[in-house]
């Protein structure tokens, strides 16, 4: 049985987005994500120094010496072991424990929203994000794992450069969408991520994930007039799809009803 002591809330900034979510599904949009030890460049440089003996050993097996590589190739290898960032298509939800105030959340992220079931989020590949940074233990361990994966994948091209094999980068990039910097740890975020296309292929930016009324617990709107408008829309949808239950439409409140 799933725990019922929290809800998952997705907020939007205007009623058009909410209307589209009910009609077509929730849309994956691009968000900047960053994977770094912390914002201190010295910390990153010390980490690279820590990994450098492994890099040298791998180069030796390839018949290469680091000091003989071109400067551009050296830079690619060293900084390839460090920070990563990019825009990823995703859907974000906030985990809201019973009784938690959400007024400020509405101010920041929008006073329109859906409270969706955890089952729907997980069916679509959603999970809690991992908060990294500040040189934390988990962050350092993740950096080491990814650095070792990358170093192990090194090979020499026909032109004589040493590069990372793309296949080793793919799982790292896939995980990138589920990392968030630690300063946002109080947001308790969940995410559904889509194809990022960094290594080729299509991106899922703009893709809509259909959601049924059965997977929506509450619909939040900004004012009482919109409550009536969206109640009518929900009623029309319910006449078509015949859900087992109809979600409650209500003005964005201080708390999510338990």
N, C-alpha and C positions, 0 to 999 in steps of 0.2 A: 504493500500500500504506500502511496505517496504521502508525504507529510503535507498537512494543510495549514501549517503555521506561517506561510508566506504566500504572496501573490506575485505575479509577473506583469509589470506595467510597461507598455510602450506608448510614449507620448509623441504628439504631433503639434505643429505650430499653427495649422489652420484647418477649417472644416472641409475644404476640398480634399485634403489628404485623407481625412477620416472617411469621407464619402467614397473615395477611390479604394480605400482599404476594405471596406465592406463589400464593394461591388466586384473588385478585381483581385484583391489580396494585398498583403503587406509587401511593400517594395524594398528591395535591397539597394542601398545607396552607398556611395564611396565615403569612407572616413579614414583620416590619417592615423596610422598606427606606428609605434616606435618600439624597438627592442634595444635597450641599452642598459649597461651596468648602472650608470648614473650620469649626470650632466658634467661631471668633472673629467676633463680630458686626461689628466694624470692617472686616474683610475684605469681608464681604458689602455693607456700606454703600459702601465704595470702589468695588466692582464696579458697583453700581447707579448711582453717580455717573458712572462711565465709560460706561455705556449710556444715560444720560439725554439726551444730545444727539440720539441716534437716536430716542428716544421723543418728544422735542419736535418733531422734524421730521415724524414720522408724524402727530402730533396736528395740526400745522399743515395738512397735506394734508386732514385731516378737518374743518377749520374750527374747531378747538378750541385753546384755550390751557391749558397744565397748571395755571396759577395760578387759572383760573376754574372748575376742576372742584371738585365737592364733596369734602370731606375723605375720606369713605369711598371714593369712586372713586379718589382719588389713592393711597390705601393699597393698594387692590386692584392697581392697575397696578404700583406700585413693588415690592411684595413678590411679585407674580406673576412677576417676573424672577429671583427668588432661589431659595431652597431649596424642595425638594419632599420629601414623605415620605408613606408610607401602607403598608397591609398588602397584600401580593400573594400569590396562590396559586402555589406553586412546589414543585419537588423539588430538593434540593441533593445534590451529590456532591463528594467530595474527590479531587483528582488526587494519586495516590500513586506517586512514582518508585520504580523497582526498588531494594529495599534500605532504603527509608525506614522508620523505626520508627513504628508506629501505636498503641502501647499507650496513650499519653496521649489520643489521639483517641477511643479506645474509652471511656475514663473520662469524657470531656466529652460525647460525643454518643450513647453507648450501645454496649453490647457485643454487639449483634445487628446483622447487616448483610448486604448483598449487594454483591459485586463484579460489576459489570455491564459489558457490552461497550461500547466507545465508539460502535460502529455503532448500538446501540439508543438511546443517549442522543441522538445526532445525528439519527436518524430521527424522534425525538419533539421536535425543535426545541431540543435542549440545546446549550449553548456555555459557554466560559469566561466568568466575570464580569469586569467592568472595575473595577479598584480606584481609587476617586477620593477627593479630599479633600486636606487639607494644602496647598491652593492650588497644586497641581501644574500643570504645563504642560497636560497632557491635560484636567485638570479645568476649568481656565480656558477652554480652547478649546471644550469641550462647553457650558459655561455661555454663552459668547458665541453659539454656533450656536443654542442653544435660545432665548436672549433675542431674537435677531434674528428667528427664526421667529415668536415670540409678538408682537413689535412689529409685524411685517409684517401680522399677521392682525387687528389692531385695527379695530373698526368702531363706529359710533354707533347705539345702540338708539333705539327710538321715544320712550323716556322721556328721552333726551339723555345717558345714561351711555355712557362709552367702555369696551368690554369686549373680551376676547380671544375669537376665534372658536374654537369647540370642536374643529374639525377640525385645527387647528394643535397642539392639546395632545395628541391621541391618540398620534402616534408618539413623543412625548416620554415619555408615561406608559408606553407599551409597552416602551421602553428602560429605564425605571426598575427593572424587576425584575432587570435584569442589571448593576446597579451595587452595589458594596459599599464600605464605608469602608476607607481604606487601612491602618488599624491591624490589619486581618485579612488582609493581603496574603499572609502565610505559609501560609494555609489552602489556597491554590490551588484555589478552588471553581469548579465547573461548576453550571449551573442549567438546569432545564426550567421555563418559566413558562407559566401558564395565563391565561385571560381574567380581567381584573381588574374589569370592569364599572364603572369610574369614570365613563365617559361614557355609561352606559346599557347595557342588555343583561345577560346572566347572568354570574355569577362561576363559575370552575372550582374553587373551594374544595371539597374532598371528592371531586373526580373521581379515578378510578383509571385508571392507564395499564397495560394488560395487558402482562405480560412473560413470555416463554417460557423454559423451562429452557435452550434453546440460547443465550439472551442473558445467562445467569448463569454466571460462572466459579467463584465460591466463595460459600458460604453460611456466615456466622459466627454462632455461638451462644455462650452464656455458660459452659456447663459440659459435661462428658462425657455426662451423662444426656440433655441436650437434643440432643447430637449423634446419639444413637440415635433419639430421637423424630423429629427432622427428616429423618434418613436414611430412615426409614419413610415419611414424608410425601412426600419427593421420589421414592421408589421407586413409590409409588401414583400420583403425577402422571405419572411417566415411562411407566407401563403404559397410561395413557390417551392421552397426547399424542405418544408415540413420538419423543422428541428425538434429534438426531444425536449428542449427548453429554449426559452427566448431570453437573451441577455437584457439586463436592466440598463436603461439609458438614464443618466443623471448628470447634474451639474458637477463639474470638478470640485471635489470636496477635500476636507482636511485629512481624511483617512479613507482607505478602501474598506467598505463594509465587510465584516467577517462572515 
